[in-house]
Amino acid sequence: MNLTAHTRFSGCGAKLGPGVLEKALCGLSQPAYPDLLADFSGSEDAGLFRIGPDAALVQTVDFFPPIVDDPRLFGRIAAANALSDLYAMGARPITALALVCHPLRELGIEPLRAMMEGGLEALVEAGCALLGGHSIEDPEPKLGYAVTGIVDPARAWRNNTLVPGGALILTKPIGTGLVNMALRAGCASPEAMAASHTAMGTLNRAAAEVLARFQVMACTDVTGFGLAGHAAEMAGGGCCGLTLFPDRVPLLPGVGDYAAMGLVPEGTYRNREGRRHCLRGELSPLELDLVFDPQTSGGLLAAVPESVAGEVLSALHEAGVEAWNIGATGGEPGTIQIARP
Amino acid sequence: MNATHRTLDARGLACPEPVILTRKALAEGGFETLEVVVDNDAARENVLKFAEFSRCPVARVEAAEGVFRLWLATAGAPAPAPEVPSPASAGGAVVLVATEAIGRGDDELGRLLMRGFLFALTECEPPPLRVILMNGGVKLAVEGAESLVNLRRLADAGVEILACGTCLEFFGLKASLAVGRVSNMYEIAGHLLQGPAVTLS
């Protein structure tokens, strides 16, 4: 089974660039429904709709072509990736619907079954009920989920509510886009593949549950726009920007080599094009390839008060979640200052 | 068009395909300039990165109407296929050990033969360049294996011992590798094509 051979783009690398999306949505509006709390006009990870005094629905959808060859693992990653937007808002997942595009004639039914098994396994782990879905025949396989969560809107984490004096915590290493390209080029090392599979297949549930015990200024998950792309969205809230310490950004094994070899996803260049104007300070060409690498099912990127950053890291590590302090909040809104402390 | 020039049309291909084709063409060689034609920025940047990575000079880059022509210069000789860096020394054979026991007939005898062979290998002059372990062969290099002592002697003598990572994972032995290092199919295939290789299966 060689799922990725049937795709042109992989994982979140298939996402349209941020510049394109802004242009396409520019000026679109809908009536101001009284219970609508967040829609596509913001840069939130998911939409919010009030259903009671202390409760809002959080809804998001994510689907993409295979990023791994193993259908079961792909299903798991697709579900973990979709759920991640809910965790990034501090929401509790409740229901999911599957979106499936499948080349039945070329691949047959077995990989479809394995994908659904892997996806369901992750949904069960999240305590999220699969209600149904929709499938179409398509030459390129794609899988994803529309997921719904519940959150108290007053306590929901937003992605652009930074205030100065915070530390930026990242909960998964960077580089799934590069490892995927190396896989396609036939030169991904077993270590890189294993580390990438583990990262992508891990739910952000435990990370979100630990973060919820602390004050979270802002939170997002790192996906198709890459670390710097999502950091730029965080910095875009108008109160303050952020500082990124590139030397502290955790990387999957081998990704520096893959970038140097030119195994850089097209999405990286689109992300760089769309967000490079936010960067202040020097990043080497290699570092640019890393911080704009499109991630699939990436980690949470959360801003917590600097004073509790050490405690947050310890608590995450105790819960079995990898975590790194990779930056600080502050500075000119809309900008990412590069610093090497 | 002449024998010392080759054109590689990679238009319409998604990354990493243009890089893969460039790597293949440079490895084949037989030309002085390779003109790689691509039609998007990502492919242009990636092929340029690959040229730099494989120390292949870029003579010039032409851009017109969304098409980029990258002229890579080689000395005419096949460029060494760029790969994961390894301690390459001159000469010597590569021994591919793809089994725990030599030959078919009796497995116990086969295992004795393998022990004997690896011991004999430690006495050979010159020693092989590297020993590559695949499938059941990886079991020879894990903690507690009878052949470990001989593989370690080979490693001490400068022979590179490579164990297939996929195979170690398959047998659940990834944490038990006691000599040499974990390798991948790309590196192994590169080594097997570089020079004389002996296969034990």
Interface residues (C-beta under 8 A of the other chain):
Chain A: R8 F9 M181 A182 R184 A185 G186 C187 A188 S189 P190 E191 A194 D257 A259 A260 M261 G262 L263 V264 P265 E266 T268 Y269
Chain B: A14 C15 P16 V19 I20 N40 D41 A42 E45 N46 V47 L48 K49 F50 E52 F53 P82 E83 V84 G165 T166 E169 V182 N184 M185 Y186
